[in-house]
């Protein structure tokens, strides 16, 4: 069991947000402060050169308190994943409002991620080698990453369900497609990590060129001639890919 933080204050309302604002405890504020401080130090000093002790000192909390909220640097990145996923979902859904073309919605959803991640591009490559380790909690396929992964898959379910194309897609493929579109996003993320052009212009161009191709492939699956191929692809995904993408969901009851 985790020890209680040494200076954990009692819950109180956050100030200056008006009567309709949700209550926010000091603990939540401290957690946010530590996470934001860590992200800033990762940008300034690099992920590997930033210690938990330095993060605690910069945030003005004890090392014990820092470890109470985040038991490692990896946990900080997991917290960052979660926050990024929530921000991505909000921005993507706002931008997709009123848009019904599947290709446009796909482009909006992926570009929303690129825009939300832009401030963190400089240090992203520094922890990529750790995230690439299948045993690392930073892996996008790890149980620790499940909440962020589930949020992202939900975005792509909205991409499909809110489009005119959604109801026309083969039912089995429609069930799997959000997971597959998340894997498409992971490919874009990999390209983005190593993109050193100004404002990641190459990644943006890559997305704009690739998305229409993805859209065309998905549209083709509506036609009867492609049904056997669709069935084969669905079987392949269900056996080898989707179980890994959805890993952690059963344990967490989601």
Beta strands, then each sheet from edge to edge (+ up, - down):
end
